[in-house]
Amino acid sequence: MPISLTLPQPDGGLARYHLVGTPLGRPTAAPVFNRIAYAAAHVVSDPRRDARPWEAPAIDWERTMAFRHHLWSLGFRIAEAMDTAQRGMGLDWAGAQELIRRSLAEAKAVPGADLACGAGTDHLNPADARSLDDVIRAYEEQVGFVEKHGGRAIMMASRALARLAASPDDYRKVYGRILGQAKDRVVLHWLGDMFDPQLAGYWGSRDFAPALETVLSIIAENRGKVEGIKISLLDNACEVALRNRLPEGVLCFTGDDFNYAELIEGDGQKYSHALLGIFDAVAPQASKALAALAAGDAATFRAIIEPTVPLSRKIFEVPTQYYKAGVVFLAWLNGHQDHFTMPAGMQSARGLLHYAEVFRLADRANVLDRPDLAAARMKNLMAVLGVGQD
């Protein structure tokens, strides 16, 4: 019998929605990709222990680690303690340290598991930073922590640096110092201000062209220490411009949650690897698509991955920094956690109409792994928010 439920419409009315999606089967073993694919993973709250979700959110470490095993089983590397894990928006540095420790220890017990960890300056209040040396010390502490525990660093953008830097040379100084000290090659992260408004003007300019020159100069000056750069500007032309000018051996990781399908496939000459928050939400679909691409079957890659793009664009719509709510919403619908609560109460960052459309788009993209469970949970959410079911 077809599954259906009542969902709200943009005009304020209600309509019956009939599910049409078909869940994908899981691989019997982790597939092999011909693109490096990092999934930025979320953290799971523990509402039974969460007395102060804004100030000191409680984390369900068992479910948080179980989700990482889910991603590893599908062939992904994990980008740990990044913005998808609510860094600076619910997860502070103390929580990130615990997450990094646990994930690195967990990975050692999983054959083939790989991850890199976000290291930034988020324990330094931007208003308290007085000099570039303060920013350098903050980066040194976090990169040092990751390396001490056997991890590789993703050098996250710094709100404090964005506030203090007076010129591109200030970025060269800070990045040059940290990269020069790094034990392993580091992934840089160009995060646009649509993800974090406090990063406006990063690299010393609000315009792309001069910012690009600064980034390229930093990479050129530290080429032996840079594995690659993740670019998250939601503009495929900007990413292609960066990708085309990277030195040989330095990788471009797409962080474009609007245009990832075409950027990963490439233009016949060059392509992007991936470091994406949306892969948290659509992991089985992305895994199957990437495996098809590795097998030379671009048509199947497109057939599977392209329906997830409208879903991703909805999840990452303005205000983009609240995309984490949609990612965790889908984890709940798909049974990876038994509640829809988030650190800092971030589930309240999106409204009823947003979640209803995410549900419809997820169904059409075959992202609902267990449609019966997803529909039952969606009905419960609708009831809590005042939408009764027939």
Salt bridges, closest charged atoms under 4 A:
ASP46 OD1 - ARG48 NE 3.64
ASP46 OD2 - ARG49 NE 2.88
GLU80 OE2 - ARG68 NE 2.60
GLU98 OE1 - ARG101 NH2 2.60
GLU98 OE2 - ARG102 NE 2.71
GLU106 OE2 - HIS69 NE2 2.85
ASP114 OD2 - ARG77 NE 3.45
ASP114 OD1 - ARG152 NH2 2.73
ASP122 OD1 - ARG87 NH2 2.56
ASP134 OD1 - ARG137 NH2 2.51
GLU141 OE1 - HIS123 NE2 3.08
ASP169 OD1 - ARG172 NH1 2.57
ASP196 OD2 - ARG159 NE 2.68
GLU213 OE2 - ARG245 NH1 2.58
GLU227 OE1 - ARG152 NH1 3.67
GLU265 OE2 - ARG302 NH2 2.54
ASP267 OD2 - ARG243 NH2 3.80
ASP280 OD2 - HIS42 ND1 2.83
GLU317 OE1 - LYS314 NZ 3.17
GLU317 OE2 - HIS354 ND1 2.86
GLU357 OE1 - ARG360 NE 2.94
ASP369 OD2 - ARG26 NH2 2.83
